[in-house]
Each structure stands twice: as structure tokens, then as C-alpha cells.
Amino acid sequence: KTISVFDNLPDSAFIRESQLVQSPKRPGIPAPLPFSAPTLWRKVKAGTFPKPIKLSERVTAWKVGEVRAWMAAQATE
């Protein structure tokens, strides 16, 4: 398994959508989440994925620790 940027970040770090989901623009870059950006936003809207934090007017990101906790919860279901 290739180690992604996500694996090396501390829980307190922020991660952007482009680093969370697989992008057709970057097929060789591993992403921690196995779904697309539209699916990510559907899950956020439905309340089944942690809400992102707006860092500035045009920058939205997730806390790495919250994403890891969500991933761990999915693994136990």
C-alpha cells in the first residue's frame, strides 16, 4: 500500500477535498476515501460525514482526526 499524505499528517492538521477523494485529474495519487467529490459532499449534506471547516472565503478543509475517526467507525460497522 502506498503511503499517502494523509497517513503522515497529525490529527490536528487540515486536509482539503482534493487530498481526500480520488480525482480523475490525478489517477496515480492515492486518496484515503474510496468515493468521489460529489459523494463526499452528499455525505456531508446528509450528516453522515464530518462537516468541513471554512478556513477562508475560498478554502474549506476537514480536520484529519475527524476524518480518521469517521473511517474507523466505518470499519467497525
N, C-alpha and C positions, 0 to 999 in steps of 0.2 A: 504494500500500500504506500502510495506517495504521501509524504507529509505535506499538508497544506499550510498556508499562512495561518489559518485558523487554529491549527494544533499548537502553534508556538506562541499564541497570544495569551496574556494573562486574563483572568476572568473579568478584571476591571476595564479591559480595553473595549473599544467600539469597533464594530465591523459593518461595512456598507453592504448593500444588496448585491453589488457586483462580485463581492467576495464570498457571499453566502450561497448563491444558486449557480447552477451550470449555465454558462452563456454560450449561445451559438457563435458569438464573436471570438470566444477563447475556448475552443473544444479541448485543448490539451491541459488546461488548468483545472486541477481537482477542486471540487466545491463540497462543503460539508453537508449541504442539503440536497436530496435527490429529486427536487422538483424545480419548476421554472419560476421566474419572477412573478408572472400573473398568479400562479398558485400560491406563492408566498403572500401576496397582498390579499388574496381571497381568505387565506387562513387568518391573517391579521384582522381583517374586517369581521370575520366570523368569531373572533375571540379565541381561536384555537392555536394561535402562535403569539409570542410576546410582542407587545406594541413597540415600535421603534421610538427613538428619541430624536427630536429635531435639534441638531447641533447649530444650525444656522438656517437662513432662509432657504437655501438650496441643498443642504446636506442633512440627510436622515441616516441614522445608524442604529444598530442594536448593540446592547451590552453582551459581550461574549459569554459571560457567566449565565445570563438568562437563556441564551440560545443553547448552551451546553446542558442546562437543567431541563429544557424542553426536549432535547434529543435523548437524554437519559430516561425521561418519563415515557417517551415513545417506545423505547427499547424494553420497558417493563410491562407494556400493555399486551 
